[in-house]
Structure formats: structure tokens, C-alpha cells
Amino acid sequence: MEALSGDSAVVTAPSIRETVILPDQVLVFLKYPPSSRLFTKEDLLCVYFPANKSSSQSQRRLPPNHIDGKDVDDQIVRCPLIPHGYSVSLALKSGGFIHPGPTHRWDSLVYEALIDRDNTTVVFREGA
């Protein structure tokens, strides 16, 4: 969060509502404060950092595959698949880091997922 002094308005950054790891990509669901500008693919980087803080592995940064959603309540950043042993978050290319929210694996949320032949529709079925 950034605050500007004087007559300037207070500027707040979006947060990560949650992250879902799918078999071929990572979905990062953003939560924006009211009247915020939506980020574009050119604004963000997917940041991968070792889950084990004592690890000697370095941080990795990759551009997002795509950004879906046109309003502050449903924007989803699609990041490349997370490397084994890493956690994912987002960074602004202009500087700054968006702290990660809760992360879920897709198979713990649903029983089955089906994708149609042209990869345009995904159907999830919740397990009992």
C-alpha cells in the first residue's frame, strides 16, 4: 500500500485473493480496492520464490500467459506452471510486490475437471 501526502489521494495496491494451481498453469485471483486501475499483462510479472526460505534456489520472474476479466471483482492472472518447490506471487514491473494470498491445488478443490476439444470450456465437478 502506498500513501501520498498533501492534497494527493491515497493509492492502495490490489491484493491476491487466492491462487489455484492447475496441472498446466497457475490462476491468481486479484482483489482491487474501489476505483483502482486494472493491471494489464504489460504491468505484471509472475514471481516464483523457493517455498523453503533457507533454500539456495533463486527467485524466478516470468511474464503472465494471459489476464482475464475486465472489472475489479473478477480479474484473473494466468501464470506459467509453478516450478516444483516454489511458491508464486506477482510483482509490478514498475517496482513493488503483491504479497501472496492462500494457495490451493485444483485437485483438492474439485473431484474432476473436463476441458473441451478447443480448450475454451472447463467444467469442474465438486467431490463428495
DSSP file (Angstrom, degrees, kcal/mol; ACC not computed):
  #  RESIDUE AA STRUCTURE BP1 BP2  ACC     N-H-->O    O-->H-N    N-H-->O    O-->H-N    TCO  KAPPA ALPHA  PHI   PSI    X-CA   Y-CA   Z-CA
    1    1 A M              0   0    0      0, 0.0     2,-0.4     0, 0.0    11,-0.2   0.000 360.0 360.0 360.0 140.3    0.0    0.0    0.0
    2    2 A E  B     -A   11   0A   0      9,-1.5     9,-1.1     2,-0.0     2,-0.4  -0.983 360.0-164.0-125.7 133.0    1.3    3.4   -0.8
    3    3 A A        -     0   0    0     -2,-0.4     2,-0.4     7,-0.2     7,-0.1  -0.958   6.4-153.7-117.1 135.8    0.1    6.7    0.7
    4    4 A L        -     0   0    0     -2,-0.4     2,-0.1     5,-0.4    -2,-0.0  -0.871  16.2-134.4-106.8 140.2    0.8   10.1   -0.8
    5    5 A S    >   +     0   0    0     -2,-0.4     3,-1.0     2,-0.1     2,-0.2  -0.327  63.5  23.5 -89.7 173.4    0.9   13.2    1.4
    6    6 A G  T 3  S-     0   0    0      1,-0.2    -2,-0.1    -2,-0.1     0, 0.0  -0.512 125.4 -20.2  79.5-142.5   -0.6   16.6    0.9
    7    7 A D  T 3  S+     0   0    0     -2,-0.2    -1,-0.2     2,-0.0    -2,-0.1   0.485 106.3 111.7 -82.6  -3.1   -3.6   17.0   -1.4
    8    8 A S  S <  S-     0   0    0     -3,-1.0    -4,-0.1     1,-0.1     2,-0.1  -0.358  71.7-111.2 -73.1 151.3   -3.0   13.8   -3.2
    9    9 A A        -     0   0    0      1,-0.1     2,-0.4    -6,-0.1    -5,-0.4  -0.377  34.6 -99.1 -76.0 158.3   -5.3   10.9   -2.8
   10   10 A V        -     0   0    0     -7,-0.1     2,-0.5    -2,-0.1    -7,-0.2  -0.670  36.3-151.9 -78.6 130.4   -4.3    7.7   -1.0
   11   11 A V  B     -A    2   0A   0     -9,-1.1    -9,-1.5    -2,-0.4     2,-0.4  -0.917  12.0-170.3-107.0 125.3   -3.3    5.0   -3.5
   12   12 A T        -     0   0    0     -2,-0.5    -9,-0.0   -11,-0.2    -2,-0.0  -0.907  16.0-131.0-116.5 146.2   -3.8    1.4   -2.5
   13   13 A A        -     0   0    0     -2,-0.4    23,-0.0     1,-0.1     2,-0.0  -0.557  26.5-105.5 -90.3 154.9   -2.5   -1.7   -4.3
   14   14 A P        -     0   0    0      0, 0.0     2,-0.3     0, 0.0    18,-0.2  -0.292  34.1-143.7 -69.0 164.9   -4.5   -4.7   -5.2
   15   15 A S  E     -B   31   0B   0     16,-2.7    16,-3.1    83,-0.1     2,-0.7  -0.840  20.6-102.8-125.1 166.0   -4.0   -7.9   -3.2
   16   16 A I  E     -B   30   0B   0     83,-0.8    14,-0.2    -2,-0.3     3,-0.1  -0.823  26.7-168.9 -91.1 115.3   -4.1  -11.5   -4.1
   17   17 A R  E     -     0   0B   0     12,-2.5     2,-0.3    -2,-0.7    -1,-0.2   0.937  66.3 -37.7 -68.4 -47.7   -7.4  -13.0   -3.0
   18   18 A E  E     -B   29   0B   0     11,-1.1    11,-2.8    83,-0.2     2,-0.4  -0.967  51.5-131.3-169.5 165.3   -6.2  -16.6   -3.7
   19   19 A T  E     -Bc  28 103B   0     83,-2.6    85,-2.8    -2,-0.3     2,-0.5  -0.985  12.5-162.3-128.6 137.1   -4.2  -18.7   -6.0
   20   20 A V  E     -Bc  27 104B   0      7,-2.7     7,-3.0    -2,-0.4     2,-0.7  -0.984  11.4-146.4-122.6 124.8   -5.2  -22.0   -7.6
   21   21 A I  E     -Bc  26 105B   0     83,-3.1    85,-2.6    -2,-0.5    86,-0.3  -0.811  20.1-173.5 -92.2 115.1   -2.6  -24.4   -9.1
   22   22 A L        -     0   0    0      3,-2.6     3,-0.1    -2,-0.7    -2,-0.0  -0.520  40.8 -98.7 -96.9 170.4   -3.9  -26.2  -12.1
   23   23 A P  S    S+     0   0    0      0, 0.0     3,-0.1     0, 0.0    -1,-0.0   0.800 119.9  22.2 -61.5 -28.5   -2.0  -29.0  -13.9
   24   24 A D  S    S+     0   0    0      1,-0.2    57,-0.6    56,-0.0     2,-0.3   0.451 129.7   7.1-121.4  -1.4   -0.7  -26.7  -16.7
   25   25 A Q  E     - D   0  80B   0     55,-0.2    -3,-2.6    -3,-0.1     2,-0.4  -0.970  66.0-110.3-165.7 173.8   -0.9  -23.2  -15.2
   26   26 A V  E     -BD  21  79B   0     53,-2.4    53,-3.0    -2,-0.3     2,-0.6  -0.980  21.8-150.1-120.4 128.9   -1.5  -21.1  -12.1
   27   27 A L  E     -BD  20  78B   0     -7,-3.0    -7,-2.7    -2,-0.4     2,-0.6  -0.879   9.6-166.8 -99.9 123.5   -4.5  -18.9  -11.6
   28   28 A V  E     -BD  19  77B   0     49,-2.9    49,-2.9    -2,-0.6     2,-0.6  -0.947   8.4-153.2-112.2 115.3   -4.0  -15.8   -9.4
   29   29 A F  E     -BD  18  76B   0    -11,-2.8   -12,-2.5    -2,-0.6   -11,-1.1  -0.785  13.8-151.8 -92.3 119.7   -7.3  -14.1   -8.4
   30   30 A L  E     -B   16   0B   0     45,-2.3     2,-0.5    -2,-0.6    45,-0.4  -0.628   8.5-155.7 -94.1 149.7   -6.8  -10.4   -7.7
   31   31 A K  E     -B   15   0B   0    -16,-3.1   -16,-2.7    -2,-0.3    42,-0.1  -0.986  16.1-162.3-123.1 118.5   -8.8   -8.2   -5.4
   32   32 A Y        -     0   0    0     40,-1.2     3,-0.1    -2,-0.5   -19,-0.1  -0.749  18.9-119.6-101.8 145.9   -8.7   -4.5   -6.2
   33   33 A P    >   -     0   0    0      0, 0.0     3,-1.2     0, 0.0    -1,-0.0  -0.427  54.8 -75.4 -69.5 158.4   -9.7   -1.6   -4.0
   34   34 A P  T 3  S+     0   0    0      0, 0.0     0, 0.0     0, 0.0     0, 0.0  -0.225 116.6  14.1 -55.7 146.4  -12.6    0.6   -5.3
   35   35 A S  T 3  S+     0   0    0      1,-0.2     2,-0.2    -3,-0.1     0, 0.0   0.720  91.4 146.2  58.9  28.7  -11.7    2.9   -8.2
   36   36 A S    <   -     0   0    0     -3,-1.2     2,-0.4   -25,-0.0    -1,-0.2  -0.610  53.1-112.5 -88.7 154.1   -8.4    1.2   -8.9
   37   37 A R        -     0   0    0     -2,-0.2     2,-0.2     1,-0.1    -1,-0.0  -0.691  34.7-118.1 -81.6 136.2   -7.0    0.9  -12.4
   38   38 A L        -     0   0    0     -2,-0.4     2,-0.2    32,-0.1    -1,-0.1  -0.505  27.4-119.6 -73.8 142.9   -6.8   -2.7  -13.7
   39   39 A F        -     0   0    0     -2,-0.2     2,-0.2     2,-0.0    -1,-0.1  -0.482  23.1-149.6 -78.0 153.2   -3.4   -4.2  -14.4
   40   40 A T    >>  -     0   0    0     -2,-0.2     3,-1.6     1,-0.0     4,-0.8  -0.665  34.9 -97.1-111.6 172.9   -2.5   -5.4  -17.9
   41   41 A K  T 34 S+     0   0    0      1,-0.3     3,-0.4    -2,-0.2    -2,-0.0   0.802 124.7  59.2 -59.1 -29.9   -0.2   -8.1  -18.9
   42   42 A E  T 34 S+     0   0    0      1,-0.2    -1,-0.3    21,-0.1    51,-0.1   0.647 102.2  54.0 -75.5 -14.6    2.5   -5.4  -19.5
   43   43 A D  T <4 S+     0   0    0     -3,-1.6    50,-2.9    50,-0.1    51,-0.4   0.723 103.2  60.4 -89.0 -23.6    2.2   -4.3  -15.8
   44   44 A L  E  <  -F   92   0C   0     -4,-0.8     2,-0.4    -3,-0.4    48,-0.2  -0.698  51.2-165.4-117.8 156.7    2.9   -7.6  -14.1
   45   45 A L  E     -F   91   0C   0     46,-2.2    46,-2.3    -2,-0.3     2,-0.5  -0.991  26.9-125.8-130.4 142.2    5.4  -10.4  -13.6
   46   46 A C  E     -FG  90  62C   0     16,-3.6    16,-2.6    -2,-0.4     2,-0.5  -0.784  30.4-156.0 -83.1 127.0    4.8  -13.8  -12.1
   47   47 A V  E     -FG  89  61C   0     42,-2.7    42,-2.4    -2,-0.5     2,-0.5  -0.927   9.0-166.3-113.8 126.4    7.3  -14.3   -9.3
   48   48 A Y  E     +FG  88  60C   0     12,-3.3    12,-3.0    -2,-0.5    40,-0.2  -0.947  11.9 176.1-112.2 126.2    8.4  -17.7   -8.2
   49   49 A F  E     -F   87   0C   0     38,-2.3    38,-3.2    -2,-0.5    10,-0.1  -0.966  40.3 -89.0-131.5 149.1   10.3  -18.0   -4.9
   50   50 A P  E     -F   86   0C   0      0, 0.0    36,-0.3     0, 0.0    35,-0.1  -0.275  25.5-144.6 -57.9 133.4   11.5  -21.0   -3.0
   51   51 A A  S    S+     0   0    0     34,-2.6     2,-0.8     1,-0.1    35,-0.1   0.831  92.6  68.3 -66.3 -31.6    8.9  -22.3   -0.6
   52   52 A N  S >  S-     0   0    0     33,-0.5     3,-2.3     1,-0.2    -1,-0.1  -0.814  76.7-157.2 -90.4 107.9   11.8  -23.2    1.8
   53   53 A K  T 3  S+     0   0    0     -2,-0.8    -1,-0.2     1,-0.3    -2,-0.1   0.744  90.9  56.9 -61.0 -24.3   13.2  -19.8    2.9
   54   54 A S  T 3  S+     0   0    0     -3,-0.1    -1,-0.3     2,-0.0    -3,-0.0   0.435  83.6 117.4 -86.3   2.0   16.6  -21.4    3.7
   55   55 A S    <   -     0   0    0     -3,-2.3     0, 0.0     1,-0.1     0, 0.0  -0.333  64.9-141.0 -69.1 149.5   16.9  -22.8    0.1
   56   56 A S        +     0   0    0      2,-0.1    -1,-0.1    -2,-0.0    -3,-0.1   0.451  67.2 116.6 -88.2  -1.1   19.8  -21.6   -2.0
   57   57 A Q        -     0   0    0      1,-0.1     2,-0.2    -8,-0.0    -2,-0.0  -0.378  63.7-126.5 -66.7 146.4   17.5  -21.5   -5.1
   58   58 A S        -     0   0    0      1,-0.1     2,-0.1    -9,-0.1    -1,-0.1  -0.525  23.4 -93.9 -95.3 162.6   17.0  -18.1   -6.6
   59   59 A Q        -     0   0    0     -2,-0.2     2,-0.4   -10,-0.1   -10,-0.2  -0.432  38.4-151.9 -68.5 144.2   13.8  -16.2   -7.3
   60   60 A R  E     -G   48   0C   0    -12,-3.0   -12,-3.3    -2,-0.1     2,-0.4  -0.939   6.6-162.1-120.8 145.9   12.4  -16.5  -10.9
   61   61 A R  E     +G   47   0C   0     -2,-0.4   -14,-0.2   -14,-0.2    29,-0.0  -0.995  14.0 168.2-130.4 128.6   10.3  -14.0  -12.8
   62   62 A L  E     -G   46   0C   0    -16,-2.6   -16,-3.6    -2,-0.4     3,-0.1  -0.971  37.4-106.5-134.7 149.8    8.2  -14.7  -15.9
   63   63 A P        -     0   0    0      0, 0.0   -18,-0.2     0, 0.0   -21,-0.1  -0.440  46.0 -99.9 -70.2 150.7    5.6  -12.7  -17.7
   64   64 A P        -     0   0    0      0, 0.0    15,-0.3     0, 0.0     3,-0.1  -0.361  19.4-133.9 -66.4 151.5    2.0  -13.9  -17.3
   65   65 A N  S    S-     0   0    0     13,-2.8     2,-0.3     1,-0.3    14,-0.2   0.882  79.0 -26.4 -69.4 -39.1    0.4  -16.1  -20.0
   66   66 A H  E     -E   78   0B   0     12,-1.3    12,-3.2   -26,-0.0     2,-0.4  -0.978  51.9-132.5-168.3 158.2   -2.8  -14.0  -20.0
   67   67 A I  E     -E   77   0B   0     -2,-0.3     2,-0.3    10,-0.2    10,-0.2  -0.995  23.8-166.0-125.1 126.3   -5.0  -11.8  -17.9
   68   68 A D  E     +E   76   0B   0      8,-3.0     8,-2.7    -2,-0.4    -2,-0.0  -0.788  44.2  52.4-108.0 151.2   -8.8  -12.4  -17.8
   69   69 A G        -     0   0    0     -2,-0.3     6,-0.1     6,-0.2     3,-0.0   0.264  51.5-143.3 100.8 139.2  -11.5  -10.2  -16.5
   70   70 A K  S    S+     0   0    0      4,-0.1     2,-0.3     5,-0.1   -32,-0.1   0.255  75.6  59.1-120.0   9.8  -12.4   -6.6  -17.2
   71   71 A D  S >  S-     0   0    0      1,-0.0     3,-1.5   -39,-0.0     4,-0.3  -0.932  86.9-105.2-138.3 167.9  -13.6   -5.4  -13.7
   72   72 A V  T 3  S+     0   0    0     -2,-0.3   -40,-1.2     1,-0.3     3,-0.2   0.621 112.4  55.8 -67.4 -14.0  -12.2   -5.1  -10.2
   73   73 A D  T 3  S+     0   0    0      1,-0.1    -1,-0.3   -42,-0.1    -4,-0.0   0.561 115.4  28.9 -96.1  -8.1  -14.1   -8.1   -8.9
   74   74 A D  S <  S+     0   0    0     -3,-1.5     2,-0.4     2,-0.0    -2,-0.2   0.083  71.0 140.1-144.3  32.6  -13.0  -10.8  -11.3
   75   75 A Q        -     0   0    0    -45,-0.4   -45,-2.3    -4,-0.3     2,-0.4  -0.671  27.9-170.0 -83.8 132.2   -9.6  -10.3  -12.7
   76   76 A I  E     -DE  29  68B   0     -8,-2.7    -8,-3.0    -2,-0.4     2,-0.5  -0.982  11.7-152.9-124.3 127.2   -7.5  -13.5  -13.0
   77   77 A V  E     -DE  28  67B   0    -49,-2.9   -49,-2.9    -2,-0.4     2,-0.7  -0.880  10.7-150.1 -98.6 126.7   -3.8  -13.6  -13.9
   78   78 A R  E     -DE  27  66B   0    -12,-3.2   -13,-2.8    -2,-0.5   -12,-1.3  -0.869  19.2-173.7-100.2 111.2   -2.7  -16.8  -15.6
   79   79 A C  E     -D   26   0B   0    -53,-3.0   -53,-2.4    -2,-0.7     3,-0.1  -0.695  31.9 -93.8-101.7 154.4    0.9  -17.6  -14.8
   80   80 A P  E     -D   25   0B   0      0, 0.0   -55,-0.2     0, 0.0    -1,-0.1  -0.231  66.2 -68.7 -58.6 158.0    3.1  -20.4  -16.2
   81   81 A L        -     0   0    0    -57,-0.6   -55,-0.1     1,-0.1   -60,-0.0  -0.169  58.0-108.8 -52.8 138.7    3.1  -23.6  -14.2
   82   82 A I        -     0   0    0     -3,-0.1    -1,-0.1     1,-0.1     3,-0.1  -0.508  31.7-116.4 -73.1 132.1    4.9  -23.2  -10.9
   83   83 A P    >   -     0   0    0      0, 0.0     3,-1.7     0, 0.0    -1,-0.1  -0.380  43.4 -88.1 -65.8 149.2    8.3  -25.0  -10.6
   84   84 A H  T 3  S+     0   0    0      1,-0.3     3,-0.1   -34,-0.0     0, 0.0  -0.329 114.5  20.2 -58.8 133.1    8.5  -27.8   -8.0
   85   85 A G  T 3  S+     0   0    0      1,-0.3   -34,-2.6    -3,-0.1   -33,-0.5   0.568 104.9 107.8  85.0   9.2    9.4  -26.4   -4.6
   86   86 A Y  E <   -F   50   0C   0     -3,-1.7    -1,-0.3   -36,-0.3     2,-0.3  -0.831  55.8-146.0-118.3 156.5    8.4  -22.8   -5.3
   87   87 A S  E     -F   49   0C   0    -38,-3.2   -38,-2.3    -2,-0.3     2,-0.4  -0.784  22.0-134.9-108.9 161.5    5.6  -20.5   -4.3
   88   88 A V  E     +F   48   0C   0     -2,-0.3     2,-0.2   -40,-0.2   -40,-0.2  -0.925  31.6 148.1-124.3 146.0    4.1  -17.9   -6.7
   89   89 A S  E     -F   47   0C   0    -42,-2.4   -42,-2.7    -2,-0.4     2,-0.3  -0.803  39.0-100.6-148.8-167.5    3.1  -14.3   -6.3
   90   90 A L  E     -FH  46  98C   0      8,-1.1     8,-2.9    -2,-0.2     2,-0.3  -0.928  23.5-167.0-126.4 150.5    3.0  -11.2   -8.5
   91   91 A A  E     -FH  45  97C   0    -46,-2.3   -46,-2.2    -2,-0.3     2,-0.4  -0.966  24.5-120.0-131.0 150.8    5.3   -8.2   -8.9
   92   92 A L  E >   -F   44   0C   0      4,-2.0     3,-1.8    -2,-0.3   -48,-0.2  -0.751  15.5-138.3 -86.7 135.1    4.8   -4.9  -10.7
   93   93 A K  T 3  S+     0   0    0    -50,-2.9    -1,-0.1    -2,-0.4   -49,-0.1   0.817 106.4  57.9 -61.5 -28.8    7.3   -4.2  -13.5
   94   94 A S  T 3  S-     0   0    0    -51,-0.4    -1,-0.3     1,-0.3     2,-0.1   0.493 130.0 -79.8 -79.2  -2.5    7.4   -0.6  -12.2
   95   95 A G  S <  S+     0   0    0     -3,-1.8    -1,-0.3     1,-0.3     2,-0.1  -0.093  84.9  85.4 114.3 145.7    8.5   -1.9   -8.8
   96   96 A G        -     0   0    0     -3,-0.1    -4,-2.0    -2,-0.1     2,-0.4  -0.192  55.8-117.0 109.0 157.0    6.7   -3.4   -5.9
   97   97 A F  E     -H   91   0C   0     -6,-0.2     2,-0.7    -2,-0.1    -6,-0.2  -0.981  10.0-140.9-133.0 137.4    5.5   -6.8   -4.9
   98   98 A I  E     -H   90   0C   0     -8,-2.9    -8,-1.1    -2,-0.4   -83,-0.1  -0.906  31.3-124.9-101.0 116.8    2.0   -8.1   -4.3
   99   99 A H        -     0   0    0     -2,-0.7   -83,-0.8   -10,-0.1   -10,-0.0  -0.312  30.0-106.4 -64.8 140.0    2.0  -10.4   -1.3
  100  100 A P        -     0   0    0      0, 0.0    -1,-0.1     0, 0.0   -11,-0.1  -0.273  29.1-154.1 -67.8 150.8    0.6  -13.9   -1.9
  101  101 A G        -     0   0    0      1,-0.2   -83,-0.2   -86,-0.0   -84,-0.1  -0.261  50.3 -42.7-101.6-164.2   -2.8  -15.0   -0.6
  102  102 A P        -     0   0    0      0, 0.0   -83,-2.6     0, 0.0     2,-0.4  -0.358  58.9-145.6 -64.4 144.4   -3.9  -18.5    0.2
  103  103 A T  E     -c   19   0B   0    -85,-0.2     2,-0.4    -3,-0.1   -83,-0.2  -0.938  16.3-175.2-117.0 135.5   -2.8  -21.2   -2.4
  104  104 A H  E     -c   20   0B   0    -85,-2.8   -83,-3.1    -2,-0.4     2,-0.4  -0.956  23.7-129.5-128.1 145.6   -4.9  -24.2   -3.3
  105  105 A R  E >>  -c   21   0B   0     -2,-0.4     3,-1.4   -85,-0.2     4,-0.6  -0.777  24.5-128.8 -88.3 140.1   -4.2  -27.2   -5.6
  106  106 A W  H >> S+     0   0    0    -85,-2.6     4,-1.8    -2,-0.4     3,-1.2   0.853 105.1  59.7 -59.1 -36.2   -7.1  -27.7   -8.0
  107  107 A D  H 34 S+     0   0    0    -86,-0.3    -1,-0.3     1,-0.3   -85,-0.1   0.656 101.5  53.8 -73.3 -13.4   -7.4  -31.4   -7.1
  108  108 A S  H <4 S+     0   0    0     -3,-1.4    -1,-0.3     1,-0.1    -2,-0.2   0.596 112.3  45.7 -89.3 -11.4   -8.2  -30.6   -3.5
  109  109 A L  H << S+     0   0    0     -3,-1.2     2,-0.3    -4,-0.6    -2,-0.2   0.733 119.4  28.2 -97.6 -28.5  -11.0  -28.3   -4.6
  110  110 A V     <  -     0   0    0     -4,-1.8    16,-0.3    16,-0.2    -1,-0.1  -0.899  59.5-140.4-135.4 160.4  -12.7  -30.5   -7.2
  111  111 A Y  S    S+     0   0    0     14,-3.3     2,-0.3     1,-0.3    15,-0.2   0.829  86.5   0.0 -86.1 -37.1  -13.3  -34.1   -7.9
  112  112 A E  E     -I  125   0D   0     13,-1.5    13,-2.5     2,-0.0     2,-0.4  -0.996  56.7-158.2-154.5 148.3  -12.9  -33.9  -11.7
  113  113 A A  E     -I  124   0D   0     -2,-0.3     2,-0.4    11,-0.2    11,-0.2  -0.999   8.3-168.5-132.0 137.0  -12.2  -31.4  -14.4
  114  114 A L  E     -I  123   0D   0      9,-2.3     9,-2.6    -2,-0.4     2,-0.4  -0.974   2.9-163.4-124.2 138.9  -13.0  -31.7  -18.1
  115  115 A I  E     -I  122   0D   0     -2,-0.4     7,-0.2     7,-0.2    -2,-0.0  -0.976  21.7-123.7-121.7 134.5  -11.8  -29.5  -20.9
  116  116 A D    >   -     0   0    0      5,-1.8     3,-1.8    -2,-0.4     5,-0.0  -0.158  35.3 -94.4 -72.6 173.3  -13.4  -29.4  -24.4
  117  117 A R  T 3  S+     0   0    0      1,-0.3    -1,-0.1     2,-0.1    -2,-0.0   0.780 123.6  45.2 -62.8 -31.3  -11.5  -30.1  -27.6
  118  118 A D  T 3  S-     0   0    0      3,-0.0    -1,-0.3     0, 0.0    -2,-0.1   0.254 109.3-119.4 -99.8  15.6  -10.7  -26.5  -28.4
  119  119 A N  S <  S+     0   0    0     -3,-1.8    -2,-0.1     2,-0.1     3,-0.1   0.809  82.1 113.6  57.4  35.9   -9.7  -25.6  -24.8
  120  120 A T        +     0   0    0      1,-0.2     2,-0.4     0, 0.0    -1,-0.1   0.619  66.2  49.6-109.0 -16.6  -12.4  -22.9  -24.4
  121  121 A T        -     0   0    0      2,-0.0    -5,-1.8    -5,-0.0     2,-0.4  -0.984  57.6-170.5-130.5 131.7  -14.6  -24.5  -21.7
  122  122 A V  E     -I  115   0D   0     -2,-0.4     2,-0.5    -7,-0.2    -7,-0.2  -0.976   5.6-164.9-118.6 131.6  -13.6  -26.0  -18.4
  123  123 A V  E     -I  114   0D   0     -9,-2.6    -9,-2.3    -2,-0.4     2,-0.4  -0.975   4.7-165.4-118.1 124.1  -16.1  -28.0  -16.3
  124  124 A F  E     -I  113   0D   0     -2,-0.5     2,-0.5   -11,-0.2   -11,-0.2  -0.870   3.4-160.8-107.2 141.4  -15.3  -28.7  -12.6
  125  125 A R  E     -I  112   0D   0    -13,-2.5   -14,-3.3    -2,-0.4   -13,-1.5  -0.985  18.5-131.7-122.6 123.4  -17.3  -31.2  -10.5
  126  126 A E        -     0   0    0     -2,-0.5   -16,-0.2   -16,-0.3     2,-0.1  -0.503  22.5-126.8 -75.1 137.6  -17.0  -31.0   -6.8
  127  127 A G              0   0    0     -2,-0.2    -1,-0.1   -18,-0.2   -16,-0.0  -0.362 360.0 360.0 -79.5 162.6  -16.3  -34.2   -5.0
  128  128 A A              0   0    0     -2,-0.1    -1,-0.1   -17,-0.0    -2,-0.0   0.437 360.0 360.0 -91.9 360.0  -18.4  -35.5   -2.1
